[in-house]
Amino acid sequence: MASAQQLIGLVKSHAEGDVDRFFDLAMQISSAEEQKGHIRLAEQLRQWAHAGQRPPTAATPKLTPIIAPRGDLAQFLAATYPIERLNSVILPAPIEEELRHVIVETRMREKLEEKGLKPRRRLLLSGPPGTGKTLTAHGLAGELQFPLFSVMLHGLITKFMGETAQKLKLLFDAVKSTRGVYLFDEIDALAAARGEGNDVGEARRVLNSFLQFLDEDTGPSIVIATTNLPEILDRAVLRRFDLVLSYELPDAGSIQKALERRLIGFSITSLSWKDVTDCAVGLSTADIVAAAEDAGRRAVLEDRNNITTIDLLNSLGRRRSLQGLGRGVHATGSTAFSANGTRQAVSVSGKGRGRKAAK
C-alpha cells in the first residue's frame, strides 16, 4: 500500500487544490501497486487520477453527489459509489461491446438528441446466478462515475393495496431527478407474467404501474434489471427494455481468464489449464473466483507462492460440493472429477451415461 508520506501528500495536495501534485502522487502510488502485482487496484487508481485531470464537459458530465435516500425512499433504496469498471467483469466480447457502446451513448447524449435520438437507458440482464449481472451494474456506474442506487424489492413490495404502486412512483420520481444507475436485482418478483394461476388483482396493478412508470421515464438515469428466470417475465416487460443481454456460464477461455486475474501475485506457470478448466465447467464465474481465493488462502498459509493444478482441482471440487453440484462424479467427455476435485477415468455409453473405468 501507499507510504505514510504519500498518503499525507495526497490529502494535502487535495486540500490545497494542487491538481498537478495530486495527479503525480496518484500515479506514483498506482505504479507502486502495479509492481506489487495489484494490477486491478493500479488501473483503478490511474483511471480516477486521469478523471480528476479532465474538466467537466458535455461528454463527461459533472459527478452527481451521492445523497443518502431519505424518508420513505430509505426503506427500499440504497446508494453506493462503485469503484468497479467493466474490465472487472468477465464478459463475452459481444456483451462487453454493447455495454461499452451504452457508455458512449450516455456520455454523448446531447449529440444524439440533436438528431432526435436517445441513448439506450433501460437494460435487462438475464442468466444464471453468479455470471456477472449485478457486477455489470456496478461496472457501468463506475465507468460513468454515477452513483448506483440498488432497489431493495423486499422493502418496495408490500401486502397493502396501492402502497407498492405509491412507492414505485416515489422511486421513478428519483430516477428522473437524481441521475444514477438504478438496479432492480431479481426483477422476477415485480414483473412475473400476468395471468398466472396464482396471480391476484394487486399483483397485476403493481406490474401495470411498473410498466407505466418505465414508459414515462425520460430522465438521464440508467435503469438495469436482472433476472435468473427470463421465461417467467411478462412479455410486456421485455418490450420496455432497450437492450436485453443474455449471460451464460463461462467457457474454458473465460474460466482461465477469471482464474489468472484473481491469482495475480501467485506463480501459476505449472498449471495444467485443460484439467483445471474441465473441472470448472458448469460453475459460475463467482464460484470459480471463490475457488481461486480458496486455493490462494491455503497456499499462503502453507508459506507457498505457487498454485498447483491439484490446489485448484481440490478447491473447485469443494466449491462444487458446497453448491450441491455434481455429487459423485462430474463428467467432462472422457475425463471426470469427483466432488473433491480428484481426476477419474470414465467410459461413456451410447446414451451418454458415464461409467467409472475399472482400475
ABEGO torsion letter per residue (X at the ends): XBBAAAAAAAAAAAAAGBAAAAAAAAAAAAAAAAAAGBAAAAAAAAAAAAAAABBBBAABBBBBBBBBBBEAAAAABBBBBBABBAAABBBBAAAAAAAAAAAAAAAAAAAAAAAGBBBBABBBBBEBBGAGAAAAAAAAAAAAGBBBBBBBAAAABBABBGAAAAAAAAAAAAAAABBEBBBBBGAAAAABBBGBAABBAAAAAAAAAAAAAAAABABABBBBBBBABAAABBAAAAAABABBBBBBBBBAAAAAAAAAAAABGBBAAABBAAAAAAAABGBBAAAAAAAAAAAAAAAAAAGBABBBAAAAAAAAAAAAAAAGBGBEBBBBEABBBBAAGBBBBBBBBAAGBBBBBBX
